[in-house]
Amino acid sequence: MQFKLSIVAASLLATLTLTGCNDDSSSTSTTPDIENTSPETGTPDTDKPDTEQPTPDTSTITIQAIDGYLANADICIDRNDNNVCDTNEQLDVKTDKNGKAEISKEDAKFNIIVSAKASVTSDSDKSGKLGNDFQYIVSASDNIENNTISVTPFTTMAHTKDTTLEALADELNLPLNTIAGDYVAQKESDDNAQKVHAIARSITTSLPTTIAAIDADKLVKTTTDISKILDEKINNKEDLNTINIEFDEKGQAVSKAIYTTASYFAVNEEMWAVSLNKAYATQEGIDYAKVISANTLEMTRYNTGKTSTGEFTINGDAIVSDGEADTFIYMTQDVSLAVPQNDGDLILWSKKDLRQKEAVYAETFANKTFFFIADDSTTYNPDPMLATMRFTTDKVTIEENGESMELSWAIQNDNLFIDFPDGDNDMNFKIIAKDRNLLITEDSTVKNMFGMFASNEAFARDLLTKWKASSK
């Protein structure tokens, strides 16, 4: 690995003596041609910016899925009015990079469901793909002459509460024209839209995976609570464009920063990073990094105390240095994952100090299913594995490769402890970073052994696939 915490470090850590690394001293600093690809097909995306106006098709109407703009989301026409995206109701078309899609005006007479999928759908508010599934719905519209039908958390709330957007706007004390439209675009000229956008993306973190599972009254209360918190931040003159309000295991509201790759590596930003491959993690340990000037990153390796600096550029979701790219496949404040180019590794980045563990509670695991991913190798060529762990209040069933076992678990000294039979090593995990989709673990009994619990199976399997692909 060349950042040895990432390919980027071939230049950033050139002054460090790294064993097991390729010699990249002859590499140029030319930024590679990283093509934008279609999220639907993976082929080069030749779409041009929305500057050319096509001839209108009077038989269709545009829908737009927004908290930020949701790209590559599924669209269903709920013809039987059961609030479920049945197989025969899903359209072939998906939303584009602006969250838009064309549907027939006949279909617009039914409820419309938009399904965002983990590892498939992207959100313009952040880098990488989503780590969770959720759905939006908009009630059937008689006014099919509208230019665009918005499908948002607010239309979802109105539908599940069986009320109108007008009544919902009054209840939430938010402007109707803002919650009913493209509040992302409106932010350029409407101060209210910034708050509405922040509410929308914050609501999404509290949504269950399906429309049927939504508790409308609870969602309205959550929205009201978020709105009050944002009002306080407005009074403190905070920038709502850079924050998200989430709720932890205890139901406490917490404010989290949201990032694109460019803002993640903005001047004065600090971060910590570690390889999830055991051999690299043993060699490198945890690194601290700070952007000390535009496109200049300083990194300190804790296990040697050595510091070096190097230049980088940002290309879409990738950080590029010395002609090599680390591409971020997932990004939040506390947990971000990057796949180095041609390196066989998966890098954890975080805005928190990874040497400090997080609080963990019984509520974090009880009666939930997680998908655990870790490197099963002892070499620089990772062998990532996946196991399903189904927790009750005191037992966990672990399933891997067709075999399963039921074991006892508990929270001990703020660690997750899983009691294995005599002769096998117990699991004693501290959580070093977490967000609403991932828990990053460090084994307290095996040095430099890191792993992660994912709450969504599709997301977990996609991470496993990308990690395995990088090691070939």
DRENDO-1510 file (C-alpha; in Angstrom, 1 decimal, always signed):
<recs>
REC; n; res; u; v; w
REC; 1; MET; +0.0; +0.0; +0.0 .
REC; 2; GLN; +1.5; +3.3; -0.9 .
REC; 3; PHE; +0.0; +5.8; +1.4 .
REC; 4; LYS; +0.8; +2.8; +3.2 .
REC; 5; LEU; -2.2; +3.9; +4.5 .
REC; 6; SER; -3.3; +4.5; +1.0 .
REC; 7; ILE; -2.0; +4.8; -2.4 .
REC; 8; VAL; -2.0; +8.5; -2.0 .
REC; 9; ALA; +1.0; +8.3; +0.4 .
REC; 10; ALA; +3.5; +7.3; -2.2 .
REC; 11; SER; +4.2; +11.0; -2.3 .
REC; 12; LEU; +2.9; +12.1; +1.1 .
REC; 13; LEU; +4.9; +9.5; +3.0 .
REC; 14; ALA; +7.9; +9.3; +0.7 .
REC; 15; THR; +10.2; +10.2; +3.5 .
REC; 16; LEU; +9.1; +7.3; +5.6 .
REC; 17; THR; +10.8; +3.9; +5.4 .
REC; 18; LEU; +8.0; +1.5; +4.7 .
REC; 19; THR; +8.6; -2.2; +4.3 .
REC; 20; GLY; +6.5; -4.2; +1.8 .
REC; 21; CYS; +5.8; -1.2; -0.4 .
REC; 22; ASN; +6.3; -0.8; -4.1 .
REC; 23; ASP; +8.9; +1.7; -5.3 .
REC; 24; ASP; +6.9; +4.5; -6.9 .
REC; 25; SER; +9.7; +7.1; -7.1 .
REC; 26; SER; +9.4; +7.3; -10.8 .
REC; 27; SER; +5.8; +8.1; -10.8 .
REC; 28; THR; +4.7; +11.5; -12.2 .
REC; 29; SER; +2.2; +13.8; -10.5 .
REC; 30; THR; -0.1; +13.8; -13.4 .
REC; 31; THR; -3.7; +13.3; -12.3 .
REC; 32; PRO; -5.1; +10.2; -14.0 .
REC; 33; ASP; -8.1; +10.3; -16.2 .
REC; 34; ILE; -10.9; +9.1; -13.9 .
REC; 35; GLU; -14.0; +8.8; -16.0 .
REC; 36; ASN; -17.4; +9.7; -14.6 .
REC; 37; THR; -19.4; +6.5; -14.8 .
REC; 38; SER; -23.1; +5.9; -15.0 .
REC; 39; PRO; -24.3; +4.7; -11.6 .
REC; 40; GLU; -26.7; +2.4; -13.4 .
REC; 41; THR; -24.4; +0.7; -15.8 .
REC; 42; GLY; -20.9; +1.4; -14.7 .
REC; 43; THR; -20.1; +2.7; -18.2 .
REC; 44; PRO; -18.7; +6.1; -19.0 .
REC; 45; ASP; -21.3; +8.8; -18.5 .
REC; 46; THR; -21.4; +11.0; -21.6 .
REC; 47; ASP; -24.3; +13.1; -20.3 .
REC; 48; LYS; -23.6; +16.8; -20.6 .
REC; 49; PRO; -24.6; +19.4; -18.1 .
REC; 50; ASP; -28.2; +20.4; -18.2 .
REC; 51; THR; -27.7; +23.2; -20.7 .
REC; 52; GLU; -29.5; +21.8; -23.7 .
REC; 53; GLN; -33.3; +21.9; -23.5 .
REC; 54; PRO; -35.0; +18.9; -25.2 .
REC; 55; THR; -38.2; +19.2; -27.0 .
REC; 56; PRO; -41.0; +18.7; -24.4 .
REC; 57; ASP; -42.9; +15.4; -24.5 .
REC; 58; THR; -46.5; +16.3; -23.7 .
REC; 59; SER; -47.3; +12.7; -22.7 .
REC; 60; THR; -44.8; +12.6; -19.9 .
REC; 61; ILE; -44.1; +14.5; -16.7 .
REC; 62; THR; -40.9; +14.9; -14.7 .
REC; 63; ILE; -40.6; +13.6; -11.1 .
REC; 64; GLN; -37.7; +14.6; -8.9 .
REC; 65; ALA; -36.5; +12.7; -5.8 .
REC; 66; ILE; -34.9; +15.1; -3.2 .
REC; 67; ASP; -33.4; +15.3; +0.2 .
REC; 68; GLY; -30.3; +16.1; -1.7 .
REC; 69; TYR; -30.8; +14.9; -5.3 .
REC; 70; LEU; -31.1; +11.1; -5.3 .
REC; 71; ALA; -29.4; +9.5; -8.3 .
REC; 72; ASN; -30.0; +5.9; -9.5 .
REC; 73; ALA; -33.1; +5.4; -7.3 .
REC; 74; ASP; -35.9; +3.0; -8.3 .
REC; 75; ILE; -39.4; +4.3; -9.2 .
REC; 76; CYS; -42.6; +2.4; -8.6 .
REC; 77; ILE; -46.2; +3.3; -9.5 .
REC; 78; ASP; -48.4; +2.2; -6.7 .
REC; 79; ARG; -51.4; +1.2; -8.8 .
REC; 80; ASN; -53.0; -0.9; -6.1 .
REC; 81; ASP; -52.6; +1.8; -3.4 .
REC; 82; ASN; -50.9; -0.5; -0.9 .
REC; 83; ASN; -47.9; +1.7; -0.1 .
REC; 84; VAL; -45.6; -1.1; -1.4 .
REC; 85; CYS; -43.3; -1.2; -4.4 .
REC; 86; ASP; -44.6; -4.4; -5.9 .
REC; 87; THR; -42.4; -6.1; -8.5 .
REC; 88; ASN; -44.8; -5.5; -11.3 .
REC; 89; GLU; -45.1; -1.8; -10.4 .
REC; 90; GLN; -41.4; -0.9; -10.7 .
REC; 91; LEU; -40.5; +1.1; -13.8 .
REC; 92; ASP; -37.4; +0.5; -15.9 .
REC; 93; VAL; -36.3; +4.1; -15.6 .
REC; 94; LYS; -34.2; +5.3; -12.7 .
REC; 95; THR; -33.5; +8.8; -11.4 .
REC; 96; ASP; -30.6; +10.8; -13.0 .
REC; 97; LYS; -27.9; +12.8; -11.2 .
REC; 98; ASN; -30.4; +15.6; -10.5 .
REC; 99; GLY; -32.9; +13.2; -9.0 .
REC; 100; LYS; -35.2; +13.4; -12.1 .
REC; 101; ALA; -37.0; +10.9; -14.3 .
REC; 102; GLU; -39.7; +11.1; -16.9 .
REC; 103; ILE; -42.9; +9.1; -16.3 .
REC; 104; SER; -46.2; +9.0; -18.2 .
REC; 105; LYS; -49.0; +11.3; -17.2 .
REC; 106; GLU; -51.1; +8.2; -16.7 .
REC; 107; ASP; -48.7; +6.9; -14.1 .
REC; 108; ALA; -48.7; +10.2; -12.4 .
REC; 109; LYS; -52.4; +9.6; -11.5 .
REC; 110; PHE; -51.2; +7.0; -9.0 .
REC; 111; ASN; -49.1; +7.3; -5.8 .
REC; 112; ILE; -45.4; +7.3; -6.8 .
REC; 113; ILE; -42.8; +5.6; -4.7 .
REC; 114; VAL; -39.0; +6.3; -4.9 .
REC; 115; SER; -36.8; +3.6; -3.4 .
REC; 116; ALA; -33.2; +4.5; -2.5 .
REC; 117; LYS; -30.9; +1.5; -2.3 .
REC; 118; ALA; -27.7; +1.1; -0.2 .
REC; 119; SER; -24.6; +0.9; -2.4 .
REC; 120; VAL; -26.6; +1.8; -5.5 .
REC; 121; THR; -28.2; +5.2; -4.9 .
REC; 122; SER; -26.1; +8.4; -4.4 .
REC; 123; ASP; -27.1; +11.6; -2.7 .
REC; 124; SER; -25.8; +15.0; -4.0 .
REC; 125; ASP; -25.3; +16.1; -0.4 .
REC; 126; LYS; -22.3; +13.7; +0.1 .
REC; 127; SER; -19.7; +11.6; -1.5 .
REC; 128; GLY; -20.0; +7.8; -2.2 .
REC; 129; LYS; -23.1; +5.7; -2.1 .
REC; 130; LEU; -25.8; +5.4; +0.5 .
REC; 131; GLY; -25.3; +3.0; +3.3 .
REC; 132; ASN; -29.0; +2.4; +4.0 .
REC; 133; ASP; -32.3; +1.8; +2.2 .
REC; 134; PHE; -35.3; +4.1; +2.5 .
REC; 135; GLN; -38.4; +5.1; +0.5 .
REC; 136; TYR; -40.3; +8.3; -0.3 .
REC; 137; ILE; -43.8; +8.5; -1.6 .
REC; 138; VAL; -46.0; +11.3; -3.1 .
REC; 139; SER; -49.8; +11.0; -3.2 .
REC; 140; ALA; -51.5; +10.7; -6.6 .
REC; 141; SER; -51.8; +14.0; -8.3 .
REC; 142; ASP; -54.8; +15.3; -10.3 .
REC; 143; ASN; -52.7; +18.3; -11.4 .
REC; 144; ILE; -50.6; +16.5; -14.0 .
REC; 145; GLU; -49.9; +19.8; -15.7 .
REC; 146; ASN; -47.2; +20.7; -13.1 .
REC; 147; ASN; -43.8; +21.0; -14.6 .
REC; 148; THR; -42.3; +18.6; -11.9 .
REC; 149; ILE; -43.7; +16.4; -9.2 .
REC; 150; SER; -41.4; +16.5; -6.2 .
REC; 151; VAL; -41.0; +13.3; -4.1 .
REC; 152; THR; -39.4; +14.2; -0.7 .
REC; 153; PRO; -39.5; +13.5; +3.0 .
REC; 154; PHE; -42.3; +16.1; +3.2 .
REC; 155; THR; -44.5; +14.5; +0.6 .
REC; 156; THR; -43.9; +11.2; +2.4 .
REC; 157; MET; -44.9; +12.7; +5.7 .
REC; 158; ALA; -48.1; +14.2; +4.2 .
REC; 159; HIS; -49.0; +10.9; +2.6 .
REC; 160; THR; -48.5; +8.7; +5.6 .
REC; 161; LYS; -50.2; +11.2; +7.8 .
REC; 162; ASP; -53.1; +11.3; +5.3 .
REC; 163; THR; -53.0; +15.1; +5.1 .
REC; 164; THR; -52.2; +17.7; +2.5 .
REC; 165; LEU; -48.8; +19.4; +2.0 .
REC; 166; GLU; -50.6; +22.7; +2.9 .
REC; 167; ALA; -51.8; +21.3; +6.3 .
REC; 168; LEU; -48.3; +19.8; +6.9 .
REC; 169; ALA; -46.6; +23.1; +6.1 .
REC; 170; ASP; -48.8; +24.8; +8.7 .
REC; 171; GLU; -48.2; +22.2; +11.3 .
REC; 172; LEU; -44.4; +22.3; +10.8 .
REC; 173; ASN; -44.4; +26.1; +10.4 .
REC; 174; LEU; -42.5; +25.8; +7.2 .
REC; 175; PRO; -43.3; +27.7; +3.9 .
REC; 176; LEU; -45.4; +25.6; +1.5 .
REC; 177; ASN; -43.7; +26.7; -1.6 .
REC; 178; THR; -40.4; +25.6; -0.2 .
REC; 179; ILE; -41.3; +22.1; +1.1 .
REC; 180; ALA; -43.3; +21.5; -2.1 .
REC; 181; GLY; -40.5; +22.4; -4.5 .
REC; 182; ASP; -36.8; +22.0; -5.2 .
REC; 183; TYR; -35.5; +23.4; -2.0 .
REC; 184; VAL; -31.9; +22.4; -3.0 .
REC; 185; ALA; -32.0; +24.8; -6.0 .
REC; 186; GLN; -34.0; +27.4; -4.0 .
REC; 187; LYS; -31.2; +27.9; -1.5 .
REC; 188; GLU; -29.5; +30.3; -3.9 .
REC; 189; SER; -32.2; +32.8; -3.4 .
REC; 190; ASP; -34.3; +31.7; -0.4 .
REC; 191; ASP; -33.0; +31.6; +3.2 .
REC; 192; ASN; -35.9; +29.3; +4.2 .
REC; 193; ALA; -34.7; +26.6; +1.8 .
REC; 194; GLN; -31.5; +26.1; +3.6 .
REC; 195; LYS; -33.4; +25.1; +6.7 .
REC; 196; VAL; -35.8; +23.0; +4.8 .
REC; 197; HIS; -33.0; +21.2; +3.1 .
REC; 198; ALA; -31.3; +20.5; +6.4 .
REC; 199; ILE; -34.5; +19.1; +7.8 .
REC; 200; ALA; -35.0; +16.9; +4.8 .
REC; 201; ARG; -31.6; +15.2; +4.9 .
REC; 202; SER; -31.8; +14.9; +8.7 .
REC; 203; ILE; -35.3; +13.2; +8.5 .
REC; 204; THR; -33.9; +10.7; +6.1 .
REC; 205; THR; -31.5; +9.3; +8.8 .
REC; 206; SER; -34.6; +8.4; +10.9 .
REC; 207; LEU; -36.6; +6.7; +8.2 .
REC; 208; PRO; -37.3; +3.0; +8.2 .
REC; 209; THR; -36.6; +1.0; +5.1 .
REC; 210; THR; -40.2; +0.9; +3.8 .
REC; 211; ILE; -43.2; +3.3; +3.6 .
REC; 212; ALA; -45.4; +0.7; +5.5 .
REC; 213; ALA; -43.0; +0.9; +8.5 .
REC; 214; ILE; -43.2; +4.7; +8.9 .
REC; 215; ASP; -44.9; +6.0; +12.1 .
REC; 216; ALA; -46.3; +9.2; +10.7 .
REC; 217; ASP; -46.9; +10.9; +14.1 .
REC; 218; LYS; -43.5; +10.0; +15.3 .
REC; 219; LEU; -41.9; +11.3; +12.1 .
REC; 220; VAL; -43.7; +14.6; +12.5 .
REC; 221; LYS; -42.5; +14.9; +16.1 .
REC; 222; THR; -38.9; +14.1; +15.0 .
REC; 223; THR; -39.2; +16.7; +12.3 .
REC; 224; THR; -40.4; +19.3; +14.8 .
REC; 225; ASP; -37.5; +18.4; +17.1 .
REC; 226; ILE; -35.0; +18.8; +14.3 .
REC; 227; SER; -36.5; +22.1; +13.3 .
REC; 228; LYS; -36.1; +23.5; +16.8 .
REC; 229; ILE; -32.4; +22.4; +16.9 .
REC; 230; LEU; -31.8; +24.1; +13.5 .
REC; 231; ASP; -33.4; +27.3; +14.8 .
REC; 232; GLU; -30.9; +27.4; +17.6 .
REC; 233; LYS; -28.1; +26.9; +15.0 .
REC; 234; ILE; -29.5; +29.7; +12.9 .
REC; 235; ASN; -29.5; +32.0; +15.9 .
REC; 236; ASN; -25.8; +31.0; +16.4 .
REC; 237; LYS; -25.2; +31.9; +12.8 .
REC; 238; GLU; -24.1; +28.3; +11.9 .
REC; 239; ASP; -24.0; +27.2; +8.3 .
REC; 240; LEU; -26.8; +24.7; +7.9 .
REC; 241; ASN; -25.4; +23.5; +4.6 .
REC; 242; THR; -22.7; +21.6; +6.4 .
REC; 243; ILE; -24.6; +19.8; +9.2 .
REC; 244; ASN; -27.0; +16.9; +9.7 .
REC; 245; ILE; -29.1; +16.2; +12.8 .
REC; 246; GLU; -29.1; +12.5; +13.8 .
REC; 247; PHE; -30.4; +10.5; +16.8 .
REC; 248; ASP; -28.2; +8.1; +18.7 .
REC; 249; GLU; -29.1; +4.7; +20.3 .
REC; 250; LYS; -30.4; +6.6; +23.3 .
REC; 251; GLY; -32.6; +8.9; +21.2 .
REC; 252; GLN; -30.4; +11.9; +21.8 .
REC; 253; ALA; -30.0; +14.4; +19.0 .
REC; 254; VAL; -26.5; +14.9; +17.8 .
REC; 255; SER; -25.2; +17.3; +15.1 .
REC; 256; LYS; -22.9; +15.8; +12.5 .
REC; 257; ALA; -20.9; +17.5; +9.7 .
REC; 258; ILE; -21.6; +16.4; +6.2 .
REC; 259; TYR; -18.8; +16.2; +3.6 .
REC; 260; THR; -18.0; +15.8; +0.0 .
REC; 261; THR; -14.4; +14.6; -0.8 .
REC; 262; ALA; -13.4; +18.2; -1.5 .
REC; 263; SER; -14.7; +19.5; +1.8 .
REC; 264; TYR; -13.3; +16.5; +3.7 .
REC; 265; PHE; -9.8; +17.6; +2.6 .
REC; 266; ALA; -10.3; +21.4; +2.8 .
REC; 267; VAL; -7.6; +23.5; +4.5 .
REC; 268; ASN; -7.2; +23.0; +8.2 .
REC; 269; GLU; -9.3; +19.8; +8.2 .
REC; 270; GLU; -8.0; +17.1; +10.5 .
REC; 271; MET; -8.5; +13.3; +10.2 .
REC; 272; TRP; -7.3; +9.9; +11.3 .
REC; 273; ALA; -6.8; +6.8; +9.1 .
REC; 274; VAL; -5.9; +3.1; +9.5 .
REC; 275; SER; -5.8; +0.1; +7.2 .
REC; 276; LEU; -8.4; -2.6; +7.8 .
REC; 277; ASN; -5.9; -5.1; +6.5 .
REC; 278; LYS; -4.2; -6.7; +9.6 .
REC; 279; ALA; -0.7; -6.9; +8.1 .
REC; 280; TYR; -0.7; -3.2; +6.9 .
REC; 281; ALA; -2.3; -2.1; +10.2 .
REC; 282; THR; +0.4; -3.9; +12.1 .
REC; 283; GLN; +3.1; -2.2; +10.0 .
REC; 284; GLU; +1.6; +1.3; +9.9 .
REC; 285; GLY; -0.7; +1.7; +12.9 .
REC; 286; ILE; -3.0; +4.7; +13.0 .
REC; 287; ASP; -2.0; +7.9; +11.2 .
REC; 288; TYR; -3.0; +11.5; +11.9 .
REC; 289; ALA; -3.4; +13.9; +9.0 .
REC; 290; LYS; -4.1; +17.6; +8.6 .
REC; 291; VAL; -4.5; +19.7; +5.4 .
REC; 292; ILE; -2.0; +22.4; +6.1 .
REC; 293; SER; -2.5; +24.4; +3.0 .
REC; 294; ALA; -4.5; +24.0; -0.3 .
REC; 295; ASN; -3.8; +20.6; -1.7 .
REC; 296; THR; -1.0; +19.8; +0.9 .
REC; 297; LEU; -1.5; +17.1; +3.4 .
REC; 298; GLU; +0.7; +16.5; +6.5 .
REC; 299; MET; +0.7; +13.0; +8.0 .
REC; 300; THR; +2.1; +11.8; +11.3 .
REC; 301; ARG; +2.6; +8.1; +11.9 .
REC; 302; TYR; +1.9; +7.4; +15.6 .
REC; 303; ASN; +3.9; +4.2; +15.8 .
REC; 304; THR; +7.1; +5.9; +14.6 .
REC; 305; GLY; +6.5; +9.6; +15.3 .
REC; 306; LYS; +7.6; +10.6; +11.8 .
REC; 307; THR; +5.9; +13.3; +9.8 .
REC; 308; SER; +5.8; +14.0; +6.1 .
REC; 309; THR; +4.0; +16.3; +3.7 .
REC; 310; GLY; +2.8; +15.8; +0.1 .
REC; 311; GLU; +0.6; +17.3; -2.6 .
REC; 312; PHE; -2.8; +16.0; -3.7 .
REC; 313; THR; -5.7; +16.8; -5.8 .
REC; 314; ILE; -9.4; +15.9; -5.7 .
REC; 315; ASN; -11.1; +14.3; -8.6 .
REC; 316; GLY; -14.8; +13.5; -7.9 .
REC; 317; ASP; -14.8; +11.0; -5.1 .
REC; 318; ALA; -11.1; +10.4; -5.3 .
REC; 319; ILE; -8.1; +11.9; -3.6 .
REC; 320; VAL; -5.1; +11.7; -6.1 .
REC; 321; SER; -1.4; +11.9; -5.4 .
REC; 322; ASP; +1.6; +10.9; -7.5 .
REC; 323; GLY; -0.7; +9.7; -10.2 .
REC; 324; GLU; -2.6; +7.2; -8.0 .
REC; 325; ALA; -6.1; +7.5; -6.6 .
REC; 326; ASP; -7.9; +6.5; -3.4 .
REC; 327; THR; -11.6; +6.4; -4.2 .
REC; 328; PHE; -14.1; +7.0; -1.4 .
REC; 329; ILE; -17.0; +4.6; -1.6 .
REC; 330; TYR; -18.7; +5.8; +1.6 .
REC; 331; MET; -18.3; +9.1; +3.6 .
REC; 332; THR; -19.7; +10.4; +6.8 .
REC; 333; GLN; -18.1; +12.5; +9.6 .
REC; 334; ASP; -17.0; +9.5; +11.7 .
REC; 335; VAL; -16.7; +6.7; +9.2 .
REC; 336; SER; -15.4; +7.0; +5.7 .
REC; 337; LEU; -14.1; +4.2; +3.5 .
REC; 338; ALA; -11.7; +4.5; +0.6 .
REC; 339; VAL; -10.4; +1.8; -1.9 .
REC; 340; PRO; -6.8; +2.5; -3.0 .
REC; 341; GLN; -6.0; +1.9; -6.7 .
REC; 342; ASN; -4.3; -1.4; -7.4 .
REC; 343; ASP; -3.5; -2.0; -3.7 .
REC; 344; GLY; -5.7; -4.7; -2.2 .
REC; 345; ASP; -6.7; -2.6; +0.8 .
REC; 346; LEU; -9.6; -0.8; +2.4 .
REC; 347; ILE; -8.8; +2.4; +4.4 .
REC; 348; LEU; -10.8; +3.7; +7.3 .
REC; 349; TRP; -10.8; +7.5; +7.6 .
REC; 350; SER; -12.5; +9.4; +10.4 .
REC; 351; LYS; -12.7; +12.9; +11.8 .
REC; 352; LYS; -12.4; +11.5; +15.3 .
REC; 353; ASP; -9.3; +10.2; +17.0 .
REC; 354; LEU; -9.4; +6.4; +16.3 .
REC; 355; ARG; -7.2; +5.7; +19.4 .
REC; 356; GLN; -10.2; +6.7; +21.5 .
REC; 357; LYS; -13.1; +4.2; +21.8 .
REC; 358; GLU; -16.8; +5.1; +21.5 .
REC; 359; ALA; -19.5; +4.5; +24.1 .
REC; 360; VAL; -21.4; +1.3; +23.3 .
REC; 361; TYR; -24.8; +0.2; +24.8 .
REC; 362; ALA; -26.9; -2.9; +24.9 .
REC; 363; GLU; -29.4; -1.0; +22.8 .
REC; 364; THR; -26.8; -0.8; +20.0 .
REC; 365; PHE; -27.1; -4.6; +19.4 .
REC; 366; ALA; -30.1; -6.1; +21.2 .
REC; 367; ASN; -32.7; -7.6; +18.8 .
REC; 368; LYS; -30.8; -6.4; +15.7 .
REC; 369; THR; -29.0; -8.1; +12.9 .
REC; 370; PHE; -25.5; -7.0; +11.7 .
REC; 371; PHE; -23.2; -8.1; +9.0 .
REC; 372; PHE; -19.6; -8.4; +10.3 .
REC; 373; ILE; -16.7; -7.8; +7.8 .
REC; 374; ALA; -13.0; -8.4; +8.7 .
REC; 375; ASP; -9.8; -9.4; +7.1 .
REC; 376; ASP; -9.2; -13.1; +7.6 .
REC; 377; SER; -5.6; -13.1; +6.3 .
REC; 378; THR; -2.2; -12.6; +8.0 .
REC; 379; THR; -0.5; -11.2; +4.9 .
REC; 380; TYR; -0.6; -8.0; +2.8 .
REC; 381; ASN; -3.1; -9.7; +0.5 .
REC; 382; PRO; -6.4; -9.4; +2.3 .
REC; 383; ASP; -9.0; -12.2; +2.6 .
REC; 384; PRO; -12.1; -10.3; +3.7 .
REC; 385; MET; -14.9; -12.4; +5.2 .
REC; 386; LEU; -18.5; -11.8; +6.1 .
REC; 387; ALA; -20.6; -13.3; +8.9 .
REC; 388; THR; -24.2; -12.6; +9.8 .
REC; 389; MET; -24.8; -11.9; +13.5 .
REC; 390; ARG; -28.4; -12.0; +14.8 .
REC; 391; PHE; -28.6; -10.6; +18.3 .
REC; 392; THR; -31.3; -11.1; +20.9 .
REC; 393; THR; -31.1; -9.5; +24.4 .
REC; 394; ASP; -28.5; -12.0; +25.5 .
REC; 395; LYS; -27.7; -14.4; +22.7 .
REC; 396; VAL; -26.1; -14.0; +19.3 .
REC; 397; THR; -26.4; -16.4; +16.4 .
REC; 398; ILE; -23.3; -16.2; +14.1 .
REC; 399; GLU; -23.7; -17.6; +10.6 .
REC; 400; GLU; -20.8; -18.0; +8.2 .
REC; 401; ASN; -20.3; -20.2; +5.1 .
REC; 402; GLY; -23.4; -22.3; +5.9 .
REC; 403; GLU; -22.5; -22.9; +9.5 .
REC; 404; SER; -23.9; -21.3; +12.6 .
REC; 405; MET; -23.5; -21.2; +16.3 .
REC; 406; GLU; -25.4; -19.5; +19.2 .
REC; 407; LEU; -23.3; -17.8; +21.8 .
REC; 408; SER; -23.8; -15.5; +24.8 .
REC; 409; TRP; -23.0; -11.8; +24.5 .
REC; 410; ALA; -22.9; -8.8; +26.8 .
REC; 411; ILE; -21.6; -5.3; +27.1 .
REC; 412; GLN; -18.5; -5.4; +29.4 .
REC; 413; ASN; -16.4; -2.4; +30.2 .
REC; 414; ASP; -17.9; -0.6; +27.2 .
REC; 415; ASN; -16.8; -3.4; +24.9 .
REC; 416; LEU; -18.9; -5.9; +23.0 .
REC; 417; PHE; -18.0; -9.3; +24.5 .
REC; 418; ILE; -19.0; -12.6; +22.8 .
REC; 419; ASP; -18.3; -15.7; +24.8 .
REC; 420; PHE; -16.9; -18.5; +22.7 .
REC; 421; PRO; -16.5; -22.1; +23.8 .
REC; 422; ASP; -13.4; -23.2; +25.7 .
REC; 423; GLY; -10.4; -23.5; +23.4 .
REC; 424; ASP; -11.6; -20.7; +21.1 .
REC; 425; ASN; -10.7; -17.0; +21.5 .
REC; 426; ASP; -13.6; -14.9; +22.8 .
REC; 427; MET; -14.5; -11.7; +20.9 .
REC; 428; ASN; -13.9; -8.6; +22.9 .
REC; 429; PHE; -14.5; -5.6; +20.6 .
REC; 430; LYS; -14.2; -2.0; +21.4 .
REC; 431; ILE; -15.9; +0.4; +19.0 .
REC; 432; ILE; -13.5; +3.0; +17.7 .
REC; 433; ALA; -15.9; +4.8; +15.3 .
REC; 434; LYS; -19.5; +4.6; +14.4 .
REC; 435; ASP; -22.3; +6.2; +12.5 .
REC; 436; ARG; -25.9; +5.2; +11.7 .
REC; 437; ASN; -24.8; +2.5; +9.2 .
REC; 438; LEU; -21.4; +1.2; +10.4 .
REC; 439; LEU; -19.7; +0.3; +13.7 .
REC; 440; ILE; -15.9; +0.0; +13.4 .
REC; 441; THR; -14.3; -2.5; +15.8 .
REC; 442; GLU; -10.9; -3.1; +17.2 .
REC; 443; ASP; -10.3; -6.5; +18.9 .
REC; 444; SER; -9.0; -5.9; +22.4 .
REC; 445; THR; -7.4; -9.4; +22.5 .
REC; 446; VAL; -5.8; -9.4; +19.0 .
REC; 447; LYS; -3.5; -6.4; +18.3 .
REC; 448; ASN; -4.2; -4.4; +15.1 .
REC; 449; MET; -7.3; -6.5; +14.2 .
REC; 450; PHE; -10.0; -4.2; +12.9 .
REC; 451; GLY; -13.5; -5.0; +11.5 .
REC; 452; MET; -16.9; -3.5; +11.0 .
REC; 453; PHE; -20.5; -4.2; +11.6 .
REC; 454; ALA; -22.9; -3.1; +8.8 .
REC; 455; SER; -26.6; -2.8; +9.5 .
REC; 456; ASN; -27.6; -3.3; +5.8 .
REC; 457; GLU; -26.8; -6.6; +4.1 .
REC; 458; ALA; -26.6; -5.2; +0.5 .
REC; 459; PHE; -24.2; -2.5; +1.8 .
REC; 460; ALA; -22.1; -5.1; +3.6 .
REC; 461; ARG; -21.9; -7.3; +0.6 .
REC; 462; ASP; -21.0; -4.4; -1.7 .
REC; 463; LEU; -18.2; -3.4; +0.7 .
REC; 464; LEU; -16.9; -7.0; +0.7 .
REC; 465; THR; -17.0; -7.1; -3.1 .
REC; 466; LYS; -15.1; -3.8; -3.5 .
REC; 467; TRP; -12.5; -4.9; -1.0 .
REC; 468; LYS; -12.0; -8.3; -2.7 .
REC; 469; ALA; -11.8; -6.6; -6.1 .
REC; 470; SER; -9.1; -4.2; -4.9 .
REC; 471; SER; -6.9; -7.2; -3.8 .
REC; 472; LYS; -6.8; -8.9; -7.2 .
</recs>
